[in-house]
Amino acid sequence: MQTERQYDQLLDNLRVTATDAIAAEDISLLTNLVGELGKSDPSLHTLEILNEERRVLVRWHRPLTQRAETFSPKAREVMVNGKPQGSLHAVVDLSPALVEVAARVQNTRVTMAVLLLLLALTVGAMVYRLAVVPLAAIDRRLTRFRAGHLEDDFELDAASEFQRVAEALNGFAAQIRERRELDATHREELHELNDSYSRFVPKQFLDILDHESIIAVKHGDQVERTMTVMFSDIRAFTGISQRIGAHSTFAFINDFLSRLGPAVRRHNGFIDKYIGDAVMALFDSPVDAVQAGVEMLRTLAEFNAERSELGDAPIRIGIGLNTGPLMLGIIGEDVRMEGTVIGDAVNLAARLEGLTKKYHVPLLISEDTLNAIRAIQDRERITQLNRNVRFVDSVVAKGRSTKTRVYEVFAADSDTVRAAKREHGETFMRVLRQELSIDAIPASGNSEDPLLPTYRRITARGGLRESVMPKSYEDAEEEVFWS
């Protein structure tokens, strides 16, 4: 019984030592274990290690002596996580002296402990080299991925399973790099496309419609808004185009508009459309609109100075400004649309631009625009405006039935001309109040001021009438009917 217990213990120790190796079917390690165990105990006749399918993994055998007596200890099942992985079988020769059994068992225990320690160290080193090191390298690579570093390939010296992980990461990085390049190309193309579209449909127009891109624009989009409308036109443009020809006309218009357009943008406006040589622009602020008009006239003076050096005749323009509610939106049909603004405020701005021809002044604004500026709580701007604006006339513009007071802004004139216009405007108002006689207004031949004939006509009539309406409005050829 003592011997049987000793060999039972021997098999139990072997089961403990060889469990991991059996589960992994590590033949080499099992062979070493069985061989060492067989050599360490001359009483052992046979040792067999079977896997869970009852296939022999390792078999060790020692020839029996002539008088040998044997017995087989109970087979030992090897379990890992509650699942059978194999079994241990032994045949023992009882012929050696039983007195040596205890010593040999003790020696075997020591040997098995050493082997177990070596096995643990070996397995630990293998796990560290084959699993811990590659996993740490993969973790570092993933950290660089998260930081956006995809430019270098991942090299890993490890088992084939980890090599496949490295190859997958490299392939993933290559796909991301390619996608980034495509995205960058698409973004650049989209930027160029949006930039091109913005030359036809201003971004400010889309902003007012609450659209981030022209793609969102659809037929019928519209919004009501109070804005200041500007119309600008070249005087006698038909004669100019006939004189210089179609090809030169295009070059002239582009040169001219490229000088006036920046003045609109510098004062927070945007050009809604070009109508031949005419420009229609929109402003949120009436102050910005007036300042843009003044800068356009100063830019025109510089342009005319250049033309004079080349022997070309000067260019004259008319600018009309009006402030009021309008509808801004998209008109047309599903296959052809364009942005536009509609409203009485737009029509009046166009009429004011036409009035610059009749009064021979370059910049006219409506009473609504003047009142909108004076409503702004900015004393400095109002003072500056009041010094450079004067009443022109009270008129009924074509398409309207009520009078509109019209004012000239002459801030772009020279100091001498501005001083004369201030004096004449003050004199005119004093004559209307009957503080001075009509003779106080100079005759038109005595000054370059184009409004003197109008002032004399109004004062000669005895003042401004409160209402006026042409008798045959539809048949009238004039755009303006004086009061």
C-alpha positions in Angstrom: 0.0 0.0 0.0 2.8 2.3 0.8 4.4 1.7 -2.6 1.1 2.2 -4.4 0.6 5.6 -2.6 4.1 6.6 -3.6 3.5 5.9 -7.3 0.0 7.5 -7.0 1.8 10.6 -5.7 4.4 10.3 -8.5 1.7 10.3 -11.1 -0.1 13.2 -9.4 3.1 15.2 -9.4 3.6 14.4 -13.1 0.1 15.5 -13.8 0.7 18.8 -12.2 3.9 19.3 -13.9 2.8 18.3 -17.4 -0.7 19.7 -17.5 0.2 22.8 -19.5 2.4 20.8 -21.8 -0.3 18.2 -22.4 -2.8 20.9 -23.2 -0.4 22.4 -25.7 0.7 18.9 -26.9 4.3 20.0 -26.4 5.9 16.6 -27.3 9.4 17.8 -26.7 8.8 19.0 -23.2 6.7 16.0 -22.4 9.4 13.7 -23.7 11.9 15.4 -21.5 9.7 15.2 -18.5 8.9 11.5 -19.0 12.4 10.6 -19.8 13.8 12.4 -16.7 11.1 10.7 -14.6 11.9 7.3 -15.9 15.6 7.7 -15.4 15.1 8.9 -11.9 13.2 5.8 -10.8 14.5 2.4 -11.8 11.2 0.8 -10.7 9.2 2.4 -13.5 8.5 0.1 -16.3 6.2 2.1 -18.6 4.9 5.7 -18.7 2.4 6.9 -21.2 0.8 10.3 -21.8 -2.4 10.4 -23.9 -4.3 13.4 -25.2 -8.1 13.8 -24.8 -8.6 11.7 -28.0 -6.8 8.8 -26.3 -3.9 9.2 -28.7 -0.5 8.5 -27.2 1.6 11.6 -27.1 4.7 10.2 -25.3 5.5 6.7 -24.2 8.5 5.7 -22.2 9.5 2.0 -21.6 12.2 0.1 -19.6 12.7 -3.7 -20.1 11.6 -5.9 -17.2 13.9 -8.2 -15.3 13.2 -11.9 -15.4 11.4 -11.9 -12.1 9.8 -8.6 -12.2 6.4 -8.0 -10.7 4.3 -5.1 -11.9 1.2 -3.2 -11.1 -0.6 -0.3 -12.7 -1.5 2.7 -10.5 -4.8 4.4 -11.3 -4.7 6.5 -14.5 -4.6 10.2 -13.9 -7.0 12.4 -15.9 -5.6 15.8 -16.9 -8.1 18.7 -16.6 -7.8 22.3 -17.7 -10.6 24.7 -16.7 -12.8 21.8 -16.0 -12.2 20.2 -19.4 -10.3 16.9 -20.0 -7.1 17.4 -21.9 -5.6 13.9 -21.6 -4.4 11.2 -19.1 -1.3 9.7 -17.5 -0.7 5.9 -17.4 2.1 4.0 -15.7 3.3 0.4 -15.1 5.6 -0.1 -12.1 8.3 -2.8 -11.5 8.1 -3.8 -7.8 11.3 -5.8 -7.8 13.7 -3.1 -6.5 13.9 -2.9 -2.8 11.1 -1.1 -1.2 13.4 0.6 1.2 14.7 2.8 -1.7 11.2 3.8 -2.7 10.9 6.6 -0.2 14.3 8.1 -1.0 13.6 7.9 -4.7 10.2 9.5 -4.3 11.8 12.3 -2.4 14.4 12.7 -5.1 11.7 12.7 -7.7 9.9 15.4 -5.8 12.9 17.6 -5.8 13.6 16.9 -9.4 10.0 17.6 -10.3 10.1 20.9 -8.3 13.2 22.0 -10.2 11.6 21.0 -13.5 8.5 22.9 -12.6 10.5 25.9 -11.8 12.4 25.7 -15.0 9.2 25.1 -16.9 7.6 28.2 -15.2 10.7 30.3 -16.1 10.7 28.9 -19.6 7.0 29.5 -20.2 7.3 33.0 -18.6 10.1 33.9 -20.9 8.3 32.6 -23.9 5.1 34.4 -23.0 7.0 37.6 -22.5 8.8 37.4 -25.8 6.0 36.0 -27.9 3.1 37.9 -26.4 3.9 40.8 -24.1 6.6 42.4 -26.3 4.5 42.2 -29.5 1.3 43.5 -27.7 3.3 46.4 -26.2 4.5 47.3 -29.7 1.0 47.0 -31.1 -0.3 49.3 -28.3 2.4 51.9 -29.1 1.4 51.7 -32.8 -2.3 52.2 -32.0 -1.4 55.2 -29.8 0.4 56.8 -32.8 -2.7 56.0 -34.9 -4.9 57.8 -32.6 -2.5 60.8 -32.7 -2.8 60.8 -36.5 0.7 59.5 -37.3 0.2 57.2 -40.3 3.2 58.0 -42.4 5.5 55.0 -41.5 4.9 51.2 -41.8 4.8 49.0 -38.7 7.5 46.3 -38.5 7.1 43.6 -35.9 9.4 40.6 -35.1 7.0 38.2 -33.6 4.9 35.1 -34.2 2.9 34.8 -37.4 -0.3 35.7 -35.6 1.1 39.1 -34.5 2.7 39.6 -37.9 -0.7 39.4 -39.5 -1.9 42.0 -37.0 1.0 44.2 -38.1 0.2 43.7 -41.7 -3.5 44.5 -41.1 -2.5 47.8 -39.3 -0.2 48.7 -42.2 -3.0 48.1 -44.6 -5.4 50.1 -42.5 -2.9 53.0 -42.4 -2.4 52.9 -46.1 -6.1 53.1 -46.7 -6.4 56.1 -44.4 -3.5 57.8 -46.1 -5.1 57.3 -49.4 -8.5 58.5 -48.2 -6.8 61.6 -46.7 -5.2 62.4 -50.0 -8.6 61.9 -51.8 -10.4 64.0 -49.2 -7.7 66.8 -49.5 -8.2 66.7 -53.3 -12.0 66.8 -53.0 -11.8 69.6 -50.5 -9.6 71.6 -52.8 -11.9 70.9 -55.7 -14.9 71.8 -53.6 -13.2 75.0 -52.4 -12.5 76.0 -56.0 -16.0 75.1 -57.0 -17.5 77.1 -54.2 -15.2 80.0 -55.0 -16.3 79.8 -58.6 -20.0 79.7 -57.6 -19.4 82.7 -55.3 -18.4 84.8 -58.3 -21.9 84.2 -59.7 -24.0 83.9 -56.5 -22.4 86.0 -53.7 -21.9 84.3 -50.4 -23.7 87.1 -48.6 -26.7 86.3 -50.8 -26.6 82.7 -49.6 -26.1 83.9 -46.0 -29.3 86.0 -46.1 -31.2 82.9 -47.4 -29.6 81.0 -44.5 -27.8 78.6 -46.9 -24.2 77.4 -46.3 -23.7 76.3 -49.9 -25.3 76.9 -53.3 -26.2 73.2 -53.3 -28.9 74.0 -50.8 -30.5 76.7 -53.0 -33.9 75.7 -54.4 -36.5 77.3 -56.6 -38.7 79.6 -54.6 -36.4 80.4 -51.7 -37.1 83.9 -50.5 -36.7 86.2 -47.5 -38.0 89.8 -46.7 -35.4 92.2 -45.5 -34.7 95.9 -45.2 -31.6 96.9 -47.2 -30.0 99.7 -49.1 -30.0 99.2 -52.8 -27.4 100.8 -55.1 -27.6 101.2 -58.8 -24.6 102.5 -60.8 -24.4 103.2 -64.5 -22.0 104.6 -67.0 -23.2 107.7 -68.8 -23.3 107.6 -72.7 -22.1 104.0 -72.6 -23.8 103.2 -76.0 -21.7 105.8 -77.7 -18.5 104.6 -76.1 -19.2 101.0 -77.1 -19.9 102.0 -80.7 -16.8 104.1 -80.9 -14.3 101.4 -79.5 -15.9 98.2 -80.8 -17.2 95.0 -79.1 -13.8 93.5 -78.2 -12.5 96.7 -76.7 -15.8 97.2 -74.9 -15.4 94.0 -73.0 -11.9 94.9 -72.0 -13.1 98.4 -70.9 -16.0 97.1 -68.9 -13.9 94.5 -67.1 -11.2 97.1 -66.3 -13.8 99.6 -65.1 -15.8 97.1 -62.9 -12.6 95.6 -61.4 -11.9 99.1 -60.0 -15.4 99.8 -58.6 -16.2 96.3 -57.2 -13.6 96.4 -54.4 -15.2 99.6 -53.1 -18.5 97.8 -52.6 -16.8 94.9 -50.8 -14.7 97.2 -48.6 -17.9 98.7 -47.2 -19.6 95.4 -46.5 -21.8 95.3 -49.6 -22.0 92.7 -52.3 -22.8 93.0 -56.0 -26.0 91.3 -56.8 -25.7 91.5 -60.6 -24.1 93.3 -63.5 -26.5 94.6 -66.1 -24.2 95.4 -69.0 -22.2 98.4 -67.8 -24.6 98.9 -64.8 -24.0 97.5 -61.3 -26.6 96.6 -58.7 -25.3 96.2 -55.2 -26.9 95.6 -51.7 -25.9 96.8 -48.3 -27.2 96.1 -44.8 -26.1 99.5 -43.6 -27.1 102.8 -45.4 -23.9 104.4 -44.1 -21.8 101.7 -45.8 -23.8 102.2 -49.0 -23.1 106.0 -49.0 -19.4 105.5 -48.2 -19.1 102.9 -51.0 -20.7 105.3 -53.4 -18.3 108.1 -52.4 -15.3 105.8 -52.8 -16.5 104.7 -56.2 -16.6 108.3 -57.3 -13.1 108.9 -56.0 -11.9 105.8 -57.7 -13.5 107.0 -60.9 -11.5 110.3 -60.6 -8.3 108.3 -60.4 -9.4 106.2 -63.4 -10.1 109.3 -65.4 -6.7 110.7 -64.6 -5.2 107.6 -66.1 -7.4 107.9 -69.2 -6.4 111.6 -69.6 -2.8 110.6 -69.7 -3.6 108.2 -72.6 -5.6 110.8 -74.4 -9.0 109.2 -73.6 -12.2 111.1 -72.7 -13.3 111.0 -69.0 -16.0 108.6 -67.9 -19.0 109.8 -65.9 -21.3 107.6 -63.9 -24.5 108.0 -61.9 -25.3 106.3 -58.6 -28.7 106.0 -57.0 -29.3 104.7 -53.4 -32.6 103.9 -51.7 -33.4 102.1 -48.4 -36.4 100.0 -47.8 -38.0 96.6 -47.5 -37.5 94.1 -50.4 -37.8 90.4 -51.2 -34.5 88.6 -51.8 -34.7 85.1 -53.3 -34.5 82.7 -56.1 -36.6 83.1 -59.3 -36.8 81.1 -62.5 -37.6 77.5 -63.1 -36.2 74.2 -61.9 -33.6 74.0 -64.7 -32.6 77.7 -64.7 -32.6 79.9 -61.6 -30.9 83.0 -60.4 -30.9 85.2 -57.4 -32.6 88.5 -57.4 -34.3 91.2 -55.3 -37.8 92.5 -55.9 -39.6 95.5 -54.4 -40.5 99.1 -54.6 -37.2 100.0 -52.8 -35.3 98.4 -55.7 -37.3 100.2 -58.4 -36.8 103.6 -56.7 -33.1 103.1 -56.4 -33.0 102.5 -60.2 -35.1 105.6 -60.8 -32.7 107.7 -58.6 -29.8 106.5 -60.7 -31.7 107.7 -63.8 -32.3 111.0 -62.1 -28.6 111.7 -61.9 -28.8 112.4 -65.6 -31.5 115.0 -65.3 -29.9 116.8 -62.3 -26.4 116.3 -63.7 -25.0 115.1 -60.3 -23.3 111.7 -59.8 -24.7 110.5 -56.5 -28.4 110.7 -55.3 -30.0 109.2 -52.3 -33.6 109.0 -51.2 -35.2 110.5 -48.1 -35.6 107.0 -46.7 -31.9 106.4 -46.9 -31.1 109.8 -45.3 -33.5 109.1 -42.5 -32.1 105.6 -42.0 -28.6 107.1 -41.6 -29.8 109.9 -39.2 -31.6 107.2 -37.1 -28.2 105.6 -36.4 -26.8 106.7 -33.0 -23.5 107.9 -34.4 -23.2 111.7 -34.0 -19.8 111.9 -35.9 -21.2 110.1 -38.9 -24.4 112.1 -39.0 -22.4 115.4 -38.7 -20.1 114.3 -41.5 -23.1 113.3 -43.7 -25.0 116.6 -43.0 -22.0 118.6 -44.1 -21.9 116.7 -47.4 -25.5 116.3 -48.4 -28.1 118.7 -49.7 -31.7 118.7 -50.9 -32.2 118.4 -54.6 -35.9 118.2 -55.3 -39.2 116.6 -54.4 -40.3 114.4 -57.3 -42.6 111.7 -58.4 -40.6 108.9 -59.9 -41.9 106.8 -62.7 -44.0 104.0 -61.3 -44.9 105.9 -58.1 -47.9 108.1 -57.2 -46.3 109.9 -54.2 -43.5 112.4 -53.9 -40.0 111.4 -52.9 -37.5 113.9 -51.6 -34.1 113.5 -53.3 -30.7 114.4 -51.9 -27.3 114.8 -53.4 -24.2 113.5 -51.5 -21.1 115.5 -52.7 -18.4 114.2 -50.4 -16.3 113.1 -53.4 -16.1 116.6 -54.8 -13.1 119.0 -54.3 -13.0 121.3 -51.3 -13.9 124.3 -53.5 -16.9 122.6 -55.0 -18.1 121.2 -51.7 -17.9 124.7 -50.1 -20.0 126.2 -53.0 -22.6 123.5 -52.8 -23.0 124.0 -49.1 -23.5 127.7 -49.6 -26.0 127.2 -52.4 -28.0 124.6 -50.5 -28.2 126.9 -47.5 -29.2 129.9 -49.7 -31.9 127.8 -51.3 -33.4 126.8 -48.0 -33.4 130.4 -46.8 -35.1 131.6 -50.0 -37.8 128.9 -49.4 -38.3 130.3 -45.9 -38.4 133.8 -47.5 -35.5 135.0 -45.6 -33.8 135.9 -48.9 -35.1 136.8 -52.3 -34.7 134.5 -55.3 -31.9 136.8 -56.6 -29.7 135.4 -53.8 -29.4 132.1 -55.8 -26.7 132.7 -58.5 -27.7 132.3 -62.1 -26.7 129.0 -63.7 -24.1 130.7 -65.9 -22.2 132.1 -62.9 -21.4 128.7 -61.3 -20.5 125.1 -62.2 -23.2 123.9 -59.7 -25.7 121.9 -61.8 -28.5 122.3 -59.3 -28.8 126.1 -59.6 -31.3 126.0 -62.4 -33.5 123.6 -60.3 -33.2 125.8 -57.2 -34.2 128.9 -59.2 -37.1 127.1 -60.8 -38.5 125.8 -57.4 -38.1 129.2 -55.7 -39.6 131.0 -58.7 -42.7 128.9 -58.4 -43.0 130.0 -54.8 -42.0 126.8 -52.9 -42.5 123.0 -52.8 -46.0 121.7 -53.4 -47.2 118.9 -51.2 -48.6 116.6 -53.9 -48.2 116.2 -57.6 -49.5 113.7 -60.2 -49.2 113.9 -64.0 -52.4 114.1 -65.9 -51.6 111.3 -68.3 -49.2 109.1 -66.4 -49.1 106.1 -68.8 -48.3 108.4 -71.7 -45.6 110.3 -70.0 -42.1 110.0 -71.4 -40.4 111.6 -68.5 -39.3 109.4 -65.6 -39.7 112.4 -63.2 -42.4 115.0 -62.8 -41.2 118.0 -60.9 -43.5 119.5 -58.3 
